[in-house]
């Protein structure tokens, strides 16, 4: 499979790139600074692009079978500059996928978005989702709405708190609104994202993850 991973230079995107290459996929690592990806592999292509430029996303899209969107901001200031950080780039991604006949889209959202907000608990809801991270969570809502309406083979991943622990591959996934472990390693999350690109199991579903 030829995978385009958007936001691949660090964090979950870098872990997804490593995971996909380990599974034998051809990977295009798309980011503003792809040289930050500390990885060399014969099936890896680095692509310097801007998630918030429609032409940049469109130019990277041809020839791929699936897209994984992990792009996120490292500072809250980015959301002050662009409150539609997630949804704008995801919209450009959807448009480029449709123009190139790419069907499978896997998008990284967050636990507490949409109907999963019921799982957040009082403090997380009031302090984080409604206050500290209000703008990013509001935009995750818009992002998910775009994905659901896209007509593509979409999967939405909603992990809890992300850690830097190793992949244990014992994480919990559910499409129901029911409790999952409160945290998950980026390596385990990456494992799910790549599997979601490969498999039809979760197509058309938002998946709560933890473990």
Secondary structure, 3 states (H helix, E strand, C coil): CEEEEECCCCHHHHHHHHHHHHCCCEEEEEECCHHHCCCCCCCEEEEECCCCCHHHHHHHHCCCCEEEECCCCCCCHHHHHCCCHHHHHHHHHHHHHHHHCCCEEEEECCCCCHHHHHHCCHHHHHHHHHHHCHHHHHHHHHHHHHHHCCCCEEEEEEECEEECCCCCCCCEEECCCCCCCCEEEHHHHHHHHHHHHHCCCCCCEEEEEEC
